[in-house]
């Protein structure tokens, strides 16, 4: 059950991340990271690895986008 909740939280974070990939909206990744972190914690508590791995990918893409944009753009 926690794995499904983790995937749902990860999908919500991914929806916030998509506009954050566009340069003027890079700041949205700062909002997405804590949400994906909650999904990661839920994924760690579940017995399956799918939600955990999905949230790790979302967090990695968000951090990479922030790094490329200098933290803001």
DSSP file (Angstrom, degrees, kcal/mol; ACC not computed):
  #  RESIDUE AA STRUCTURE BP1 BP2  ACC     N-H-->O    O-->H-N    N-H-->O    O-->H-N    TCO  KAPPA ALPHA  PHI   PSI    X-CA   Y-CA   Z-CA
    1    1 A X     >        0   0    0      0, 0.0     4,-2.0     0, 0.0     5,-0.2   0.000 360.0 360.0 360.0 -42.5    0.0    0.0    0.0
    2    2 A X  H  >  +     0   0    0      1,-0.2     4,-2.5     2,-0.2     5,-0.1   0.829 360.0  58.7 -65.2 -29.8    2.8    2.4    0.8
    3    3 A X  H  > S+     0   0    0      2,-0.2     4,-2.2     1,-0.2    -1,-0.2   0.907 105.7  48.0 -65.2 -40.7    4.4    1.7   -2.5
    4    4 A X  H  > S+     0   0    0      2,-0.2     4,-2.2     1,-0.2    -2,-0.2   0.912 112.7  48.4 -65.4 -42.6    1.2    2.9   -4.3
    5    5 A X  H  X S+     0   0    0     -4,-2.0     4,-2.5     1,-0.2    -2,-0.2   0.897 110.3  52.7 -63.8 -39.7    1.1    6.0   -2.2
    6    6 A X  H  X S+     0   0    0     -4,-2.5     4,-2.3     1,-0.2    -2,-0.2   0.901 109.6  48.1 -62.2 -41.6    4.8    6.7   -2.9
    7    7 A X  H  X S+     0   0    0     -4,-2.2     4,-2.4     2,-0.2    -2,-0.2   0.892 111.1  50.8 -66.9 -39.1    4.2    6.4   -6.7
    8    8 A X  H  X S+     0   0    0     -4,-2.2     4,-2.0     2,-0.2    -2,-0.2   0.919 111.7  47.0 -64.2 -43.3    1.2    8.7   -6.5
    9    9 A X  H  X S+     0   0    0     -4,-2.5     4,-2.2     1,-0.2    -2,-0.2   0.895 112.2  51.6 -64.3 -39.0    3.3   11.3   -4.5
   10   10 A X  H  X S+     0   0    0     -4,-2.3     4,-2.4     2,-0.2    -2,-0.2   0.875 107.5  51.8 -64.8 -38.1    6.1   10.8   -7.1
   11   11 A X  H  X S+     0   0    0     -4,-2.4     4,-2.2     2,-0.2    -1,-0.2   0.899 109.3  50.1 -65.0 -39.7    3.6   11.4  -10.0
   12   12 A X  H  X S+     0   0    0     -4,-2.0     4,-1.6     2,-0.2    -2,-0.2   0.914 111.7  48.1 -63.4 -41.9    2.5   14.7   -8.3
   13   13 A X  H  X S+     0   0    0     -4,-2.2     4,-1.8     1,-0.2    -2,-0.2   0.880 109.7  53.0 -65.0 -37.1    6.1   15.7   -7.9
   14   14 A X  H  X S+     0   0    0     -4,-2.4     4,-1.9     1,-0.2    -2,-0.2   0.877 105.7  53.7 -66.0 -37.0    6.8   14.8  -11.6
   15   15 A X  H  X S+     0   0    0     -4,-2.2     4,-0.7     1,-0.2    -1,-0.2   0.861 111.2  45.9 -65.7 -34.1    3.9   17.0  -12.6
   16   16 A X  H  X S+     0   0    0     -4,-1.6     4,-0.8     1,-0.2    -1,-0.2   0.806 110.7  54.9 -74.2 -28.9    5.4   19.9  -10.7
   17   17 A X  H  X S+     0   0    0     -4,-1.8     4,-0.7     1,-0.2    -2,-0.2   0.846  93.3  69.3 -74.1 -33.5    8.8   19.1  -12.2
   18   18 A X  H >< S+     0   0    0     -4,-1.9     3,-1.2     1,-0.3     4,-0.3   0.916 103.3  41.0 -57.2 -49.4    7.7   19.3  -15.8
   19   19 A X  H >< S+     0   0    0     -4,-0.7     3,-1.4     1,-0.2     6,-0.3   0.821 107.9  65.6 -66.9 -25.0    7.1   23.1  -15.9
   20   20 A X  H 3< S+     0   0    0     -4,-0.8    -1,-0.2     1,-0.3    -2,-0.2   0.618  87.2  68.9 -69.9 -11.3   10.3   23.5  -13.8
   21   21 A X  T << S+     0   0    0     -3,-1.2     2,-0.4    -4,-0.7    -1,-0.3   0.698  81.2  87.0 -78.1 -18.7   12.3   22.2  -16.8
   22   22 A X  S X  S-     0   0    0     -3,-1.4     3,-1.9    -4,-0.3     4,-0.1  -0.680  91.6-119.9 -80.6 133.0   11.5   25.4  -18.7
   23   23 A X  G >  S+     0   0    0     -2,-0.4     3,-1.3     1,-0.3     4,-0.2   0.797 107.1  50.6 -50.2 -43.4   14.1   28.0  -17.8
   24   24 A X  G 3  S+     0   0    0      1,-0.3     3,-0.3     2,-0.1    -1,-0.3   0.724 113.6  47.6 -70.2 -14.7   11.8   30.7  -16.3
   25   25 A X  G X  S+     0   0    0     -3,-1.9     3,-1.7    -6,-0.3    -1,-0.3   0.075  70.6 116.8-112.3  24.3   10.2   28.2  -14.0
   26   26 A X  T X   +     0   0    0     -3,-1.3     3,-1.7     1,-0.3     4,-0.3   0.758  65.0  72.1 -62.8 -25.0   13.2   26.5  -12.6
   27   27 A X  T >> S+     0   0    0     -3,-0.3     3,-1.3     1,-0.3     4,-0.6   0.712  80.3  75.0 -63.8 -19.2   12.3   27.7   -9.1
   28   28 A X  H <> S+     0   0    0     -3,-1.7     4,-1.9     1,-0.3     3,-0.5   0.737  81.9  69.1 -66.3 -20.6    9.5   25.2   -9.2
   29   29 A X  H <> S+     0   0    0     -3,-1.7     4,-2.1     1,-0.2    -1,-0.3   0.796  90.5  60.6 -67.7 -26.6   12.0   22.4   -8.6
   30   30 A X  H <> S+     0   0    0     -3,-1.3     4,-0.6    -4,-0.3    -1,-0.2   0.820 108.3  44.4 -67.5 -29.2   12.6   23.8   -5.1
   31   31 A X  H  X S+     0   0    0     -4,-0.6     4,-0.8    -3,-0.5    -2,-0.2   0.844 113.2  51.6 -78.5 -35.9    8.9   23.1   -4.4
   32   32 A X  H  X S+     0   0    0     -4,-1.9     4,-2.6     1,-0.2     5,-0.3   0.848  96.5  67.8 -70.9 -35.9    9.1   19.7   -6.0
   33   33 A X  H  X S+     0   0    0     -4,-2.1     4,-1.9     1,-0.2    -1,-0.2   0.895 100.4  45.1 -60.0 -46.9   12.1   18.4   -4.1
   34   34 A X  H  X S+     0   0    0     -4,-0.6     4,-1.9     2,-0.2    -1,-0.2   0.875 113.4  51.9 -65.0 -33.6   10.5   18.1   -0.6
   35   35 A X  H  X S+     0   0    0     -4,-0.8     4,-1.9     1,-0.2    -2,-0.2   0.929 111.6  45.6 -66.6 -44.1    7.4   16.5   -2.1
   36   36 A X  H  X S+     0   0    0     -4,-2.6     4,-2.2     1,-0.2    -1,-0.2   0.818 108.5  58.7 -67.4 -29.2    9.5   13.9   -3.9
   37   37 A X  H  X S+     0   0    0     -4,-1.9     4,-2.2    -5,-0.3    -1,-0.2   0.890 104.5  49.6 -64.9 -39.4   11.4   13.5   -0.6
   38   38 A X  H  X S+     0   0    0     -4,-1.9     4,-2.4     2,-0.2    -2,-0.2   0.914 110.7  50.4 -64.0 -42.4    8.2   12.5    1.2
   39   39 A X  H  X S+     0   0    0     -4,-1.9     4,-2.2     1,-0.2    -2,-0.2   0.876 108.9  52.4 -61.5 -37.6    7.5   10.0   -1.6
   40   40 A X  H  X S+     0   0    0     -4,-2.2     4,-2.1     2,-0.2    -2,-0.2   0.913 108.7  49.3 -64.8 -43.1   11.0    8.6   -1.2
   41   41 A X  H  X S+     0   0    0     -4,-2.2     4,-1.6     2,-0.2    -2,-0.2   0.913 111.5  49.0 -63.3 -42.4   10.5    8.1    2.5
   42   42 A X  H  X S+     0   0    0     -4,-2.4     4,-0.9     1,-0.2    -1,-0.2   0.892 110.7  51.5 -63.3 -38.2    7.2    6.4    1.9
   43   43 A X  H  < S+     0   0    0     -4,-2.2     9,-0.4     1,-0.2     3,-0.3   0.838 106.7  53.5 -66.8 -33.2    8.9    4.2   -0.7
   44   44 A X  H  < S+     0   0    0     -4,-2.1    -1,-0.2     1,-0.2    -2,-0.2   0.831 107.0  52.5 -69.3 -31.1   11.6    3.3    1.8
   45   45 A X  H  < S+     0   0    0     -4,-1.6    -1,-0.2    -5,-0.2    -2,-0.2   0.684  98.1  81.3 -77.8 -18.1    9.0    2.2    4.2
   46   46 A X  S  < S-     0   0    0     -4,-0.9    -3,-0.0    -3,-0.3     6,-0.0  -0.382  82.6-125.5 -85.9 167.3    7.3   -0.1    1.7
   47   47 A X  S    S+     0   0    0     -2,-0.1     2,-0.2     2,-0.0    -1,-0.1   0.658  89.0  72.8 -85.0 -17.6    8.4   -3.6    0.8
   48   48 A X        -     0   0    0      1,-0.1     4,-0.3    -5,-0.0    -2,-0.2  -0.610  69.3-146.1 -98.3 159.8    8.6   -2.9   -2.9
   49   49 A X  S  > S+     0   0    0     -2,-0.2     4,-2.7     1,-0.1     5,-0.2   0.505  75.9  90.3-102.1  -6.6   11.3   -0.8   -4.6
   50   50 A X  H  > S+     0   0    0      1,-0.2     4,-2.2     2,-0.2     5,-0.2   0.921  90.9  41.5 -61.9 -48.9    9.2    0.7   -7.4
   51   51 A X  H  > S+     0   0    0      2,-0.2     4,-2.2     1,-0.2    -1,-0.2   0.885 115.6  51.2 -66.7 -39.2    8.1    3.9   -5.6
   52   52 A X  H  > S+     0   0    0     -9,-0.4     4,-2.0    -4,-0.3    -2,-0.2   0.945 112.4  45.3 -62.4 -48.4   11.5    4.4   -4.1
   53   53 A X  H  X S+     0   0    0     -4,-2.7     4,-2.1     1,-0.2    -2,-0.2   0.888 111.4  53.0 -64.5 -39.4   13.3    4.1   -7.4
   54   54 A X  H  X S+     0   0    0     -4,-2.2     4,-2.1    -5,-0.2    -1,-0.2   0.919 110.9  46.2 -62.0 -44.2   10.8    6.4   -9.1
   55   55 A X  H  X S+     0   0    0     -4,-2.2     4,-2.5     2,-0.2    -1,-0.2   0.837 108.7  55.8 -70.1 -32.0   11.2    9.1   -6.6
   56   56 A X  H  X S+     0   0    0     -4,-2.0     4,-2.4     2,-0.2    -1,-0.2   0.912 108.9  47.8 -63.7 -41.3   15.0    8.8   -6.7
   57   57 A X  H  X S+     0   0    0     -4,-2.1     4,-2.4     2,-0.2    -2,-0.2   0.922 112.2  49.2 -64.4 -44.1   14.8    9.4  -10.4
   58   58 A X  H  X S+     0   0    0     -4,-2.1     4,-2.3     1,-0.2    -2,-0.2   0.915 113.1  47.1 -61.8 -43.8   12.5   12.4  -10.0
   59   59 A X  H  X S+     0   0    0     -4,-2.5     4,-2.7     2,-0.2     5,-0.2   0.908 111.4  51.2 -65.0 -41.6   14.8   13.9   -7.3
   60   60 A X  H  X S+     0   0    0     -4,-2.4     4,-2.4     2,-0.2    -2,-0.2   0.907 111.1  47.2 -64.0 -41.6   17.9   13.3   -9.4
   61   61 A X  H  X S+     0   0    0     -4,-2.4     4,-2.4     2,-0.2    -1,-0.2   0.916 113.3  49.4 -65.5 -42.2   16.4   15.1  -12.5
   62   62 A X  H  X S+     0   0    0     -4,-2.3     4,-2.2    -5,-0.2    -2,-0.2   0.908 112.6  46.4 -63.8 -42.2   15.2   18.0  -10.3
   63   63 A X  H  X S+     0   0    0     -4,-2.7     4,-2.5     2,-0.2    -1,-0.2   0.901 112.2  50.9 -67.2 -40.3   18.6   18.4   -8.7
   64   64 A X  H  X S+     0   0    0     -4,-2.4     4,-2.4    -5,-0.2    -2,-0.2   0.908 110.4  49.6 -62.8 -40.7   20.4   18.2  -12.1
   65   65 A X  H  X S+     0   0    0     -4,-2.4     4,-2.1     1,-0.2     6,-0.2   0.902 112.0  47.8 -65.5 -40.9   18.0   20.8  -13.5
   66   66 A X  H  <>S+     0   0    0     -4,-2.2     5,-2.9     2,-0.2     4,-0.4   0.889 111.6  51.0 -65.4 -38.3   18.7   23.1  -10.5
   67   67 A X  H ><5S+     0   0    0     -4,-2.5     3,-0.8     3,-0.2    -2,-0.2   0.912 110.9  47.6 -65.8 -42.7   22.4   22.6  -10.9
   68   68 A X  H 3<5S+     0   0    0     -4,-2.4    -1,-0.2     1,-0.2    -2,-0.2   0.895 115.0  46.4 -64.9 -39.9   22.4   23.4  -14.6
   69   69 A X  T >X5S-     0   0    0     -4,-2.1     4,-1.4    -5,-0.2     3,-0.8   0.393 116.1-110.4 -86.1   4.2   20.3   26.6  -13.9
   70   70 A X  T <45 -     0   0    0     -3,-0.8    -3,-0.2    -4,-0.4    -4,-0.1   0.685  67.5 -64.2  77.2  16.6   22.4   27.8  -11.0
   71   71 A X  T 34<S+     0   0    0     -5,-2.9    -1,-0.2    -6,-0.2    -4,-0.1   0.211 134.6  45.9  94.3 -15.7   19.7   27.1   -8.4
   72   72 A X  T <4        0   0    0     -3,-0.8   -45,-0.2    -6,-0.2    -2,-0.2   0.696 360.0 360.0-122.6 -53.4   17.1   29.6   -9.7
   73   73 A X     <        0   0    0     -4,-1.4   -47,-0.2   -47,-0.2   -48,-0.2   0.462 360.0 360.0 -86.7 360.0   16.7   29.4  -13.4
